[in-house]
Amino acid sequence: MENLDFLCDDSENRRIDVFVAENTELTRSFVAKLIGDGLITVDGKTASKNTKLKRGNCVSVTIPDPVSDKAEPENIPLDIVYEDEWLLVVNKPKGMVVHPAAGNESGTLVNALLFHCGDSLSGIGGVLRPGIVHRIDKDTSGLLIVAKNDEAHHFLAQQIKEHSFTREYEAVVYGNVKNDKGTINAPIGRHPVKRKEMAVVGVGGRDATTHFKVLSRSNGFSYVRLKLETGRTHQIRVHMSYIGYPLAGDEVYGPRKCIKELGGQCLHARKIGFIHPKTKEYMEFTSELPNYFKTFLEENDLL
């Protein structure tokens, strides 16, 4: 990963993408992607595509390490819940990365999908993310949908955009959540200082809404069900930490003393529901909690 810093000495209202492209060897399209990924800041605050610079602004650019320009098929077993000629619903295990990136070029869900599906995956996500309509974190288990062609990808992605795509999770969080149910509506963007993290931010964040319901409380933990309206990076983890109830096992957004035996956040994508791109019928799938999750619930009298 490379970090570049610049001081703007141009006139006011200088476009951020133009400024960065002219002061580096980066193309405007790549700069736009960096802005979209929250990797460009101005005076420590995440820049947006509409950011205009003034004389004296400090611009910081983080350039991720390059990865292979193409994912390779790998014979990795998949837990396929449903499959037809249009899409797949896959139950992803905890610890599996969804698509190749720096530090995780192989062993991902995409590598497994390429072996299973061959060329029958949508190309909208590019060669590193074929078929991937939405993602879940490496240490989050559960359901996600994969598109086999571009028509299916567009149709499913539109449902996510319109908030008509059902995504329901279950989690264990630290503390006794005060309210039995509620809604967290707080914008999420790249952390202004910790560039690999997300945070609730006042400027440059994207709208994010999470609904929660408490299923049980015991032993200093709460077992909660969460429903997403939006799908921002690390949304549930950031939102629950923001209201004072971080996820058990979360090494990034949780307390410094982490529950190591959980191997990451205790979060499971339990249910997804969507309208099928071909039949136009609503379909819904659920996934049982993985053993590590059930064991933790039992040990803490949360079931």
TAFEN-V224839 format. One record per residue. RES is the residue in one letter. NEAR is the number of other C-alpha atoms within 10 Angstrom. Layout:
# TAFEN-V224839
res: [RES	RES]
near: [NEAR	NEAR]
This chain:
# TAFEN-V224839
res: [M	E	N	L	D	F	L	C	D	D	S	E	N	R	R	I	D	V	F	V	A	E	N	T	E	L	T	R	S	F	V	A	K	L	I	G	D	G	L	I	T	V	D	G	K	T	A	S	K	N	T	K	L	K	R	G	N	C	V	S	V	T	I	P	D	P	V	S	D	K	A	E	P	E	N	I	P	L	D	I	V	Y	E	D	E	W	L	L	V	V	N	K	P	K	G	M	V	V	H	P	A	A	G	N	E	S	G	T	L	V	N	A	L	L	F	H	C	G	D	S	L	S	G	I	G	G	V	L	R	P	G	I	V	H	R	I	D	K	D	T	S	G	L	L	I	V	A	K	N	D	E	A	H	H	F	L	A	Q	Q	I	K	E	H	S	F	T	R	E	Y	E	A	V	V	Y	G	N	V	K	N	D	K	G	T	I	N	A	P	I	G	R	H	P	V	K	R	K	E	M	A	V	V	G	V	G	G	R	D	A	T	T	H	F	K	V	L	S	R	S	N	G	F	S	Y	V	R	L	K	L	E	T	G	R	T	H	Q	I	R	V	H	M	S	Y	I	G	Y	P	L	A	G	D	E	V	Y	G	P	R	K	C	I	K	E	L	G	G	Q	C	L	H	A	R	K	I	G	F	I	H	P	K	T	K	E	Y	M	E	F	T	S	E	L	P	N	Y	F	K	T	F	L	E	E	N	D	L	L]
near: [8	8	11	12	14	16	14	19	13	13	10	13	11	16	14	24	26	14	18	23	16	11	9	12	8	13	14	15	11	13	23	20	15	20	22	16	16	25	24	30	26	23	13	14	21	26	29	22	15	11	17	17	22	18	13	14	18	17	22	21	20	18	16	13	10	10	14	13	12	14	22	19	19	17	12	15	11	14	12	12	15	12	13	8	12	19	22	20	19	20	21	24	18	21	14	17	23	22	21	23	19	11	9	13	18	18	18	22	24	27	25	22	26	20	15	16	13	10	13	17	26	24	18	17	15	13	16	20	22	26	28	25	20	17	17	21	17	18	21	22	25	26	26	23	23	24	28	23	19	17	15	22	25	15	17	23	17	13	14	19	12	10	14	15	21	18	22	20	22	23	25	27	27	21	18	17	21	11	9	12	14	13	14	15	14	19	19	24	26	26	20	23	12	9	14	11	16	23	23	22	17	12	14	21	21	16	15	21	20	19	17	21	18	20	16	18	21	14	12	11	21	26	24	20	21	23	19	21	21	19	19	19	19	15	22	25	24	23	26	20	20	15	10	13	23	25	29	26	24	24	17	17	22	22	16	9	9	16	16	12	9	15	15	21	28	24	30	27	25	22	19	20	16	20	17	16	17	11	7	9	10	11	11	14	15	15	17	13	16	14	9	13	18	13	13	17	19	10	10	15	13	17	14]
